[in-house]
Amino acid sequence: MPVLNPLQSTLLPPSTLTASSLRVATYNIHKGVRGMGPTKRLEIHNLGLAVEAMDADLVCLQEVRHHHHQEARAFSATQFGHWAWPPQPQADFLAPEGYEVAYRTNAVTRHGEHGNALLSRWPLGEVRHHDVSDHRLEQRGLLHVTVQWHHALLHVVVVHLGLIHASRVRQTQRVADMVLQDIPLDAPVIVAGDFNDWNEALDQILVPAGLHRARTDDMPRAATFPSRVPVLALDRVYTRGLRCSQLMVPRGTAWARMSDHLPLVAEFELADAV
């Protein structure tokens, strides 16, 4: 008898997916760890259940650990049993069976490194990384991956922008320039991630590249941060050539515990197919 994922009932209504639909999720996973000092806890195993529950074709992840020697020692198998630090990189650990994985490092720290990842139910093509670090205190990057979805070649860009407003503006302009210069005009595009855009100032920078924020009539603004009492729409999906049919943010105590962000889940169809 299959094991029921306890998070599924808190996330989505019955699936609206059709043969032409694409479900995309974006999630800042906070490196798979929450808390500080003696209250610090490992959440990467629960995050695996969360990714499975979202049942997304594409999962765009930020703050993903490739490795971290200090935390691997802290959450050792002898101390925590089956809740130990995974032996493989977090992106590979979180990928549901059959998914392909793309990961690139944004930041190298004293004990390890972390970056952006894409988990895909569909075949992946070329994987690129663009360094968009704006100053020496923050290491930031864009993960750019092509995805073969049915007969369309999607371009997916996973982003995690800076904490300083002027940096975010310049980084967003680099996203727009990259889309205009490096991606064919007729190709569908998804740009998803944590934009850290507290003051809602970035949408218009992306419009010249044909990118528009995913919205629906019942959810024009999807708040995802902070996870316990979400008031800010920091996590977003922008698209070109796709129409958003549904947008959702899972709520509840279990989701609030796993990261300081909630995930954003959206469903799309090709714009010329509707």
BATOR-486116 format. One record per residue: residue number from 1; residue in three letters; chain; x, y, z of N, C-alpha, C, O in turn. Coordinates in steps of 0.2 Angstrom, whole numbers. Each point is the difference from the previous one (the first is absolute). Last residue first. Layout:
// BATOR-486116
  seq  type  mol    nc1    nc2    nc3   cac1   cac2   cac3    cc1    cc2    cc3    oc1    oc2    oc3
  NUM   Ala    A      X      Y      Z      X      Y      Z      X      Y      Z      X      Y      Z
...
//
This chain:
// BATOR-486116
  seq  type  mol    nc1    nc2    nc3   cac1   cac2   cac3    cc1    cc2    cc3    oc1    oc2    oc3
  274   Val    A    -21    143   -131     -6      2      4     -4      5     -4     -6      2      2
  273   Ala    A     28    -10     -8     -4     -6      0     -7      1      4     -4     -5      1
  272   Asp    A     23     20     -4     -4      0     -7     -4     -7      0     -3     -1     -5
  271   Ala    A     16      7     25     -5      5     -2     -3     -1     -6     -6      2     -1
  270   Leu    A     14    -22     17      3      4     -6     -5      6     -2     -6     -2      0
  269   Glu    A      4     -7     25     -1     -3     -7      3      5     -5      1      6      2
  268   Phe    A      1    -11     27      0      4     -6     -2     -4     -6      0     -6      0
  267   Glu    A      1      8     30     -2     -4     -6      0      4     -6     -3      6      0
  266   Ala    A     15     -4     26     -4      3     -5     -1     -5     -6      5     -4     -1
  265   Val    A      5      9     29     -2     -5     -5     -4      3     -5     -6      3      1
  264   Leu    A     24      3     20     -5      3     -4     -1     -5     -6      5     -2     -3
  263   Pro    A      5      0     31      0     -1     -8     -6      4     -3     -5      1      2
  262   Leu    A     15      8     21     -4     -5     -2      1     -1     -8      2      5     -3
  261   His    A     17      4     23     -5      1     -6     -5     -6     -1      2     -5      2
  260   Asp    A     15      4     15     -3      6      1     -4      3     -6     -4      5      1
  259   Ser    A      5    -31      5      5      5     -3     -3      7      2     -6      0      2
  258   Met    A     -3    -21      6      5     -3     -4      5      5     -2      6     -1     -1
  257   Arg    A    -27      4     15      6     -2      3      6     -1     -4      6      0      2
  256   Ala    A    -28      6    -10      3      6      3      7     -3      4      4      4      0
  255   Trp    A    -19    -20    -10      4      4     -5      4      6      3      5      2     -3
  254   Ala    A    -19    -15     17      6     -4     -3      3      3     -5      7      0      0
  253   Thr    A    -26     11     10      6     -1      4      6     -4     -3      5      2      1
  252   Gly    A    -22     10    -18     -1     -4      6      7     -1      4      5      2     -3
  251   Arg    A    -13      4    -25      0      3      7      0     -5      5     -2     -6     -1
  250   Pro    A      8     11    -27     -2     -5      5      1      4      7      5      3      1
  249   Val    A    -10      8    -26      5      0      6     -2     -5      5     -5      2      3
  248   Met    A     -1      3    -31     -2     -2      7      6      1      4      6     -1     -2
  247   Leu    A    -19      5    -24      6      2      4     -2     -2      7     -6      1      2
  246   Gln    A     -2     -5    -30     -1     -1      7      6      2      4      6     -1     -3
  245   Ser    A     -7      4    -21     -7     -2      1     -2     -1      8     -6      0      2
  244   Cys    A     24     14    -20     -1     -3      6     -7     -2      1     -4      5      0
  243   Arg    A     20     -4    -23     -6      3      4     -1     -3      6      0     -6      1
  242   Leu    A     22     10    -19     -4     -4      4     -6      4      3      1      6      2
  241   Gly    A     17      4    -15     -3     -6     -5     -4     -5      4     -2     -5     -3
  240   Arg    A     19     18     18     -2      2     -7     -2     -6     -4      3     -5      0
  239   Thr    A     -1     12     29      0     -4     -6      0      4     -7     -3      6      0
  238   Tyr    A      8     -7     30     -1      4     -6      0     -5     -6      5     -4     -1
  237   Val    A     -8      1     29      2     -3     -7     -2      5     -5     -6      3      0
  236   Arg    A     13     -2     28     -4      2     -5      2     -5     -6      5     -3      0
  235   Asp    A     -1     11     28      1     -5     -5     -5      0     -5     -6      1      1
  234   Leu    A      5     15     16      7      0     -2      1     -5     -5      5      1     -5
  233   Ala    A    -25     12     17      0     -4     -6      7      0     -3      2      2     -5
  232   Leu    A    -12      2     31      4      3     -5      0     -5     -6      1     -6      1
  231   Val    A    -12      2     20     -3      7     -2      4      2     -6     -3      5     -3
  230   Pro    A     -1    -28     21      2      2     -6     -3      7     -2     -6      0     -1
  229   Val    A     12    -15     22     -5      5     -1      1      4     -6      3      5      0
  228   Arg    A     10    -24      5     -5     -1      6     -6      5     -1     -6     -2      1
  227   Ser    A     25      2    -16     -4     -6     -1     -5     -1      5     -6     -2     -1
  226   Pro    A     15     26     -7      3     -6      3     -5     -5      0     -6      1      0
  225   Phe    A      4      5    -20      5      1      5     -3      5      5     -3      5     -2
  224   Thr    A     -9    -12    -18      4     -6      2      5      1      6      3     -5      2
  223   Ala    A    -26     16    -18      5      1      5      3     -7      2     -4     -5      1
  222   Ala    A     -8     14    -24      0     -6      4      6      2      5      6     -1     -1
  221   Arg    A    -24     15    -16      6      1      4      1     -6      5     -4      0      5
  220   Pro    A    -15      1    -20      5      4     -3      6      1      3      5      2     -4
  219   Met    A    -25    -19      5      6      0      3      5      5     -4      4     -2     -3
  218   Asp    A    -26     -3     -4     -1     -1      7      6      0      4      0      0      6
  217   Asp    A      0      3    -30     -5      4      3     -1      0      7     -1      5      4
  216   Thr    A     25    -12    -13     -7     -2     -1     -5      5      3      2      4      4
  215   Arg    A     27     -6    -12     -6      2      4     -6     -3     -2     -1     -2     -6
  214   Ala    A     30      4      1     -6     -4      0     -5      2      5      2      1      6
  213   Arg    A     15     16    -19     -1     -4      6     -6     -4     -1     -5      2     -2
  212   His    A     20      5    -19     -5      2      4     -1     -4      6      0     -6     -1
  211   Leu    A     17     12    -22     -1     -4      6     -5      4      5      1      6      1
  210   Gly    A     10      1    -23     -6     -4     -1     -2     -4      6     -4     -5      0
  209   Ala    A     22     21     -2      2     -6     -2     -6     -5     -1      1     -6     -2
  208   Pro    A     -3     28     10      2      1     -7      3     -7     -3      0     -1     -6
  207   Val    A     -9      2     29     -5      1     -5      3      1     -7     -2     -4     -5
  206   Leu    A     14      3     27     -1     -6     -4     -5      0     -6      1     -4     -4
  205   Ile    A      3     22     20      6     -1     -3      0     -6     -5      4      0     -5
  204   Gln    A    -23      6     19      1      4     -6      6     -1     -4      1      1     -6
  203   Asp    A     -5    -12     28     -4     -2     -6      1      3     -6      1     -3     -5
  202   Leu    A      9      8     28      3     -4     -6     -4     -1     -6      3     -2     -5
  201   Ala    A     -8     12     29      3      4     -5      3     -3     -6      3      4     -4
  200   Glu    A    -13     -9     28     -4     -1     -6      2      4     -6     -4      4     -3
  199   Asn    A     13     -6     26     -4      6     -1     -3     -1     -7     -2      5     -3
  198   Trp    A     16    -23     13     -5      2      5     -4      6     -2     -6      0      2
  197   Asp    A     20    -19    -14     -2      6     -2     -6      3      5     -6      0     -1
  196   Asn    A     21    -21     -2      1      4      5     -2      7     -1      2      5      2
  195   Phe    A     -4    -26    -15      2      6     -3      2      5      5      3      5     -1
  194   Asp    A     -5    -33     -3      0      5      5      3      7     -2      6      1     -1
  193   Gly    A    -16    -19    -18      4      0      6     -1      5      5     -6      3      1
  192   Ala    A      3     -9    -29     -3     -1      6      5      0      6      6     -1     -2
  191   Val    A    -13      4    -26      5      3      4     -3     -1      7     -5      4      1
  190   Ile    A      1    -14    -27     -2      0      7      5      3      4      6     -3     -1
  189   Val    A    -14      1    -27      5      2      5     -4      0      7     -5      2      1
  188   Pro    A      2    -10    -30     -3      2      7      6      0      5      5     -4      0
  187   Ala    A     -1     10    -26      1     -5      5     -4      2      6      1      5      2
  186   Asp    A      3      8    -23     -6     -4      0      0     -6      5     -5     -4      1
  185   Leu    A     23     20     -4     -6      4      2     -6     -5      0     -5      2      3
  184   Pro    A     30    -11      3     -4      2     -6     -6      3      2     -3     -2      5
  183   Ile    A     24      4     11     -5     -4     -1     -4      2     -6     -2      6     -1
  182   Asp    A     21      6      9      2     -7      0     -5     -5     -2      1     -6     -1
  181   Gln    A     -4     31      4      6     -1     -4      2     -8     -2      2     -1     -5
  180   Leu    A    -21     10     19      0      3     -7      6     -2     -4     -1     -1     -6
  179   Val    A      0     -7     28     -6     -2     -3      0      2     -7     -1     -3     -5
  178   Met    A     17     12     19      2     -7     -2     -6     -3     -4      1     -3     -5
  177   Asp    A     -4     25     14      5      0     -5      1     -7     -3      1     -1     -6
  176   Ala    A    -14      3     26     -4      2     -6      5      0     -6     -2     -2     -6
  175   Val    A     12     -3     26     -5     -5     -2     -4      2     -6      0     -4     -5
  174   Arg    A     14     20     15      4     -5     -4     -4     -6     -2      1     -3     -5
  173   Gln    A    -12     20     17      2      3     -6      4     -6     -4     -1      0     -6
  172   Thr    A     -3     -4     28     -6     -1     -4      1      3     -7     -2     -3     -4
  171   Gln    A     19      7     20      0     -7     -2     -7     -2     -4      1     -4     -4
  170   Arg    A      2     26     12      5     -1     -5      0     -8     -2      1     -2     -6
  169   Val    A    -15      9     23     -2      4     -6      5     -2     -6     -2     -2     -5
  168   Arg    A      6     -5     27     -5     -4     -3     -2      3     -7     -2     -4     -5
  167   Ser    A     18     15     18      2     -6     -3     -5     -4     -3      1     -2     -6
  166   Ala    A     -7     21     18      3      2     -6      3     -6     -4      1      0     -6
  165   His    A    -12     -3     27     -4      2     -5      4      1     -7     -2     -2     -5
  164   Ile    A     10    -15     24      1      7     -1     -4      2     -6      0     -3     -6
  163   Leu    A      3    -20     12     -4      3      5      0      8      0     -4      3      3
  162   Gly    A      7    -22    -24      3      3      5     -5      3      5     -6      1     -1
  161   Leu    A     -1    -22    -15      3      7     -1      2      2      7     -1     -3      5
  160   His    A     -4    -20    -19      0      2      7      4      7      0      6      0      0
  159   Val    A    -18    -19    -20      4      6      2     -1      1      8     -4     -3      3
  158   Val    A      1    -14    -27     -1      0      7      4      6      3      6      0     -1
  157   Val    A    -16     -7    -25      5      4      4     -2      0      7     -5      3      2
  156   Val    A     -1    -17    -26     -2      1      7      6      4      3      6     -3      0
  155   His    A    -18     -3    -26      6      2      4     -2      2      7     -4      4      1
  154   Leu    A     -6    -22    -20     -1      5      5      7      2      2      5     -3      0
  153   Leu    A    -16     -9    -22      7      0      3     -1      6      5      0      6     -2
  152   Ala    A    -20    -23    -10      3      7      2      7     -1      3      1     -4      5
  151   His    A    -17    -14    -10      4      2     -6      3      7      0      2      3     -4
  150   His    A     -7    -16     26     -3     -2     -6      4      2     -6      5     -2     -1
  149   Trp    A      8     11     18     -7     -2      2     -4     -1     -6     -2      5     -4
  148   Gln    A     29     -2     11     -4     -3     -5     -7     -2      3     -1     -5      3
  147   Val    A     20     24      5     -4     -6      2     -4     -2     -6     -4      4     -3
  146   Thr    A     27     12     12     -5     -2     -5     -3     -6      2      3     -5      2
  145   Val    A     10     24     14     -1     -7     -3     -5      0     -5     -5      3      0
  144   His    A     20     14     18     -4      0     -6      1     -7     -4      5     -2     -1
  143   Leu    A      0     17     26      0     -7     -3     -5      0     -6     -6      1      1
  142   Leu    A     20     20     13     -6     -3     -3      1     -7     -3      5     -1     -3
  141   Gly    A      6     16     26      0     -3     -7     -6     -1     -3     -5     -1      4
  140   Arg    A     21     14     18     -6     -2     -3      1     -3     -7      4      2     -4
  139   Gln    A      8      7     29      2     -4     -6     -7     -3     -3     -4     -3      3
  138   Glu    A     13     25     14     -6     -5     -2      2     -4     -6      2      4     -5
  137   Leu    A     12     13     15     -3     -3      6     -5     -5     -2     -2     -4      5
  136   Arg    A     15     18    -20      4     -6      2     -3     -3      6      2     -6      2
  135   His    A    -16     17    -22      5      2      4      3     -6      4     -3     -5      0
  134   Asp    A    -13      1    -17      0      7     -1      5      4      4      2      6     -1
  133   Ser    A     -7    -31    -12      2      3      7      1      7     -2      3      2     -4
  132   Val    A    -10    -20    -11     -3      6      0      1      4      7     -3      4      2
  131   Asp    A     10    -27    -19      2      4      6     -3      7      0      2      4     -5
  130   His    A    -10    -27     -8      2      7     -1      1      3      7     -4      0      4
  129   His    A      2    -26    -17      0      4      6      2      7     -2      5      0     -3
  128   Arg    A    -17    -24    -10      5      6      0     -1      3      7     -5      0      4
  127   Val    A     -2    -23    -19      0      3      6      5      5      0      6     -1     -1
  126   Glu    A    -21    -14    -18      6      3      2     -1      4      6     -5      3      2
  125   Gly    A    -13    -20     -5      5      1     -5      6      3      3      3     -2      5
  124   Leu    A    -24    -15      5      4      6      0      5      0     -6      3     -5     -2
  123   Pro    A    -28     -8      7      7      0     -2      3      7      0     -3      5     -3
  122   Trp    A    -18     -9     19      1      0     -7      8      0     -2      3      2      5
  121   Arg    A    -13      0     17     -3     -7     -2      2     -1     -8     -1     -5     -2
  120   Ser    A     16     20     21     -4      0     -6     -3     -7     -2      4     -5      0
  119   Leu    A     10     24     18     -2     -7      0     -6      0     -6     -5      3      0
  118   Leu    A     26     15      7     -7     -1     -3     -1     -8      0      5     -3     -3
  117   Ala    A     11     23     18     -1     -6     -3     -7      0     -4     -5      3      2
  116   Asn    A     26     14     11     -7     -1     -3      0     -7     -3      5     -2     -2
  115   Gly    A     12      8     22     -2      3     -6     -7     -1     -2     -4     -1      5
  114   His    A     28     -3     14     -7      0     -1     -2      4     -7      4      4     -2
  113   Glu    A     18    -16     19     -2      4     -5     -8     -1     -1     -2     -5      2
  112   Gly    A     23      2     18     -3     -3     -5     -3      5     -5      4      5     -1
  111   His    A      9      0     21     -1     -7      1     -4     -3     -5     -1     -7      0
  110   Arg    A      7     30     -1      6     -3      4     -1     -8      0      5     -3     -1
  109   Thr    A    -18     15    -19      1      2      7      6     -4      3      3     -4     -3
  108   Val    A    -15     11    -22      4     -4      3      2      3      7      2      5      0
  107   Ala    A    -23     -2    -19      4      2      5      4     -5      3     -2     -6      1
  106   Asn    A    -12      2    -20      0      7      0      5      3      5      4      4     -2
  105   Thr    A     -8    -29    -13      2      4      6      0      8     -1      2      2     -5
  104   Arg    A    -17    -22     -8      6      4     -1      1      4      7     -5      2      3
  103   Tyr    A    -11    -24    -15      3      4      6      6      4     -2      4     -3     -4
  102   Ala    A    -26    -15     -6      6      4     -2      1      5      7     -5      2      3
  101   Val    A     -9    -27    -10      3      5      5      5      4     -3      5     -2     -4
  100   Glu    A    -28    -17     -2      7      2     -1      2      7      4     -4      3      2
   99   Tyr    A    -14    -24      4      1      7     -2      7      1     -2      5     -4      3
   98   Gly    A    -15    -17      5     -1      1     -7      1      7     -2      0      2     -6
   97   Glu    A     -5     -6     31      2     -5     -4     -2      1     -7     -5      2     -2
   96   Pro    A      8     19     18     -4     -6      0      3     -5     -6      3      2     -4
   95   Ala    A     12     17     17     -3     -2     -6     -5     -6      0      3     -5      3
   94   Leu    A     12     14     15     -7      3      0     -4     -2     -7     -6      0      0
   93   Phe    A     30     -5      4     -4     -3      6     -8      1     -1     -4     -4      1
   92   Asp    A     20     15    -16     -1     -7     -1     -4     -4      5     -4     -4     -2
   91   Ala    A      9     26      6     -4      0     -5     -1     -7     -3     -6     -2     -1
   90   Gln    A     21      6     20     -7      1      1     -5     -1     -6     -5     -2      1
   89   Pro    A     29    -11      0     -2      7      0     -8      0      1     -4     -4     -2
   88   Gln    A     13    -18     12      1      3     -6     -2      8      0     -3      2      5
   87   Pro    A      2    -16     15      7     -1     -3      1      3     -7      6      1     -2
   86   Pro    A    -23      8     22      0     -5     -5      7      0     -3      4      4      0
   85   Trp    A    -10      0     26      2      4     -6      0     -4     -6      4     -5      1
   84   Ala    A    -19     -5     18      7      2      0      1      5     -7     -5     -1     -4
   83   Trp    A    -14    -13     16      0      7     -2      7      4     -1      0      6      1
   82   His    A     -3    -29      6     -3      0     -7     -1      8     -2     -1      1     -6
   81   Gly    A     15     -3     27     -2     -6     -3     -2      1     -7      4      3     -4
   80   Phe    A      7     12     21     -7      1     -2     -3     -6     -4     -6      1     -2
   79   Gln    A     29      0     11     -4      4      5     -7      0     -2     -5      1      5
   78   Thr    A     21    -13    -18      0     -3      7     -4      4      5     -3     -2      5
   77   Ala    A      5     10    -28     -4     -6      1      0     -3      7     -5     -2      2
   76   Ser    A     10     28     -5      3     -6     -2     -5     -6      1     -5      1      3
   75   Phe    A      6     26     -4     -6     -5      0      3     -7     -3     -2     -2     -5
   74   Ala    A     18     18      9     -5      2      6     -6     -5      0     -2     -2      5
   73   Arg    A     19      1    -23      2     -3      7     -5      1      5     -1     -4      5
   72   Ala    A     -3     14    -25      0     -8     -1      2     -3      6     -3     -5      2
   71   Glu    A      4     28     -3     -7     -2      1      0     -7     -1     -4     -4      4
   70   Gln    A     25     13     -9     -2      2      7     -7     -3      2     -1     -3      5
   69   His    A      9      2    -28      3     -5      5     -2      1      7      0     -5      4
   68   His    A    -12      9    -28      2      4      6      3     -4      5     -4     -4      4
   67   His    A     -6      4    -32      3     -3      6      1      5      5      1      6     -1
   66   His    A    -15     -1    -16      3     -6     -4      4     -4      5     -1     -6      0
   65   Arg    A    -22     22      4      7     -2      2      3     -5     -5     -4     -5     -1
   64   Val    A    -15     25     -2      1     -7      0      7     -2      1      5      3     -3
   63   Glu    A    -20     18      0      4     -1      6      0     -8      1     -2     -2      5
   62   Gln    A    -16      6    -22      6      5      1      2     -2      7     -3     -3      4
   61   Leu    A    -12     -9    -26      2      1      7      6      5      1      4      0     -4
   60   Cys    A    -26    -10    -13      6      5      0      2      1      7     -4      3      4
   59   Val    A    -10    -22    -19      1      2      7      6      4      0      6     -2     -1
   58   Leu    A    -25    -10    -18      7      4      1      0      3      7     -5      3      2
   57   Asp    A    -13    -17     -7      4     -2     -6      7      3      1      5     -3     -2
   56   Ala    A    -21     -2     24      2      5     -6      4     -3     -5      4     -4      1
   55   Asp    A    -15     -3     22     -1     -3     -6      1      5     -7     -4      0     -4
   54   Met    A      4      2     30     -1      5     -5     -2     -3     -7     -3      3     -4
   53   Ala    A     11    -16     23     -7      2      0     -2      5     -5     -6      0     -2
   52   Glu    A     29     -7      4     -5     -6     -2     -7      2     -1     -4     -1     -4
   51   Val    A     19     16     14      1      0     -7     -4     -6     -3     -3      1     -5
   50   Ala    A      3      0     28     -3      6     -2      0      0     -8     -5      2     -4
   49   Leu    A     16    -19     17     -7     -1     -1     -4      6     -3     -4     -1     -4
   48   Gly    A     27      4      8     -1     -5     -5     -7     -2     -1     -3     -1     -6
   47   Leu    A      9     15     23      0      4     -6     -1     -5     -6     -3      2     -5
   46   Asn    A      7    -10     27     -7      2     -1     -1      4     -7     -5      0     -3
   45   His    A     26     -7      9     -4     -6     -2     -7      2      0     -4     -3     -5
   44   Ile    A     20     19     10      1     -2     -7     -5     -6     -1     -2     -1     -6
   43   Glu    A      7     15     27     -7      0     -4      0     -4     -7     -5      0     -3
   42   Leu    A     19      3     29      1     -2     -7     -7     -1     -3     -4     -4      3
   41   Arg    A     12     21     18     -3     -7     -2      1     -1     -7      0      5     -4
   40   Lys    A      7     11     28      1     -1     -7     -2     -7     -2      1     -5      3
   39   Thr    A      0     16     19     -7     -1     -3      1     -2     -7     -5     -1     -4
   38   Pro    A     24      7     18     -3     -6      2     -7     -2     -3     -2     -6      0
   37   Gly    A     14     25    -13      2     -3      6     -2     -7      2     -1     -4     -5
   36   Met    A    -14     16    -12      6      2      1      2     -3      7     -4     -2      4
   35   Gly    A    -15     -1    -26      1      1      7      8      2      0      4      0     -4
   34   Arg    A    -12    -15    -17     -3      5      4      3      1      7      2     -5      3
   33   Val    A      4     -7    -30      1      1      8     -4      6      2      0      5     -3
   32   Gly    A      4    -11    -20     -2     -6      3      0     -1      7     -1     -5      3
   31   Lys    A      6     24    -19      5     -5      1     -2     -6      4      5     -4      2
   30   His    A    -21     21     -9      4      2      6      6     -5      1      1     -1      6
   29   Ile    A    -18      2    -25      0     -5      5      4      1      6      1     -4      5
   28   Asn    A    -16     16    -25      6      1      3      1     -4      6     -4      1      5
   27   Tyr    A    -11     -3    -29      1     -1      8      7      1      2      4     -3     -2
   26   Thr    A    -24      1    -20      6      3      2      0      0      8     -5      2      3
   25   Ala    A     -9    -16    -25      1      2      7      7      4      1      5     -2     -3
   24   Val    A    -24     -7    -18      7      3      2     -1      2      7     -4      3      2
   23   Arg    A    -10    -18    -23      0      2      7      7      2      2      5     -4      0
   22   Leu    A    -20      1    -24      7      0      3     -1      3      7     -2      6      1
   21   Ser    A    -15    -16    -22      1      4      5      7     -2      3      3     -5     -1
   20   Ser    A    -15     -6    -17      3      6     -2      2      5      5      2      5     -1
   19   Ala    A    -14    -26      4      6     -2     -4      4      7     -2      6     -1     -1
   18   Thr    A    -19      4     23     -2     -4     -6      6     -1     -4      6      2      2
   17   Leu    A    -13      5     25      4     -1     -5     -3     -4     -6     -3     -4      1
   16   Thr    A     -5     12     21     -3      2     -6      4     -1     -6     -1      3     -5
   15   Ser    A     -2    -15     31      4      3     -5     -4      2     -6     -4     -3     -2
   14   Pro    A     -5      3     27      1     -5     -5      3      3     -6     -2      6     -2
   13   Pro    A      8      9     22     -6     -3     -2      1     -6     -5      6      0     -2
   12   Leu    A     14      8     18     -3      1     -6     -7     -3      0     -2     -5      3
   11   Leu    A     16      6     18      3      4     -5     -5      2     -6     -2      5     -1
   10   Thr    A      0    -19     22      1      7      2      2      4     -6      0      6      0
    9   Ser    A     -2    -30     -1     -7      3      2      0      7      1     -5      3      0
    8   Gln    A     26    -15     -4     -4      1     -6     -7      3      2     -3      4     -4
    7   Leu    A     21    -11     20     -1      7     -3     -4      1     -5     -2      6     -2
    6   Pro    A      7    -27     12     -4      4      4     -1      7     -2     -5      4      2
    5   Asn    A      9    -27    -16      4      6      2     -4      4      4     -5      3     -3
    4   Leu    A      2    -30      1     -3      7     -2      5      5      2      2      0      6
    3   Val    A      4    -26    -14      0      5      6     -3      7     -2      2      3     -5
    2   Pro    A     -9    -28     -7      5      6      0     -1      4      6     -5      1      3
    1   Met    A      2    -28     -4     -4      6      0      4      6      0      5      1      4
//
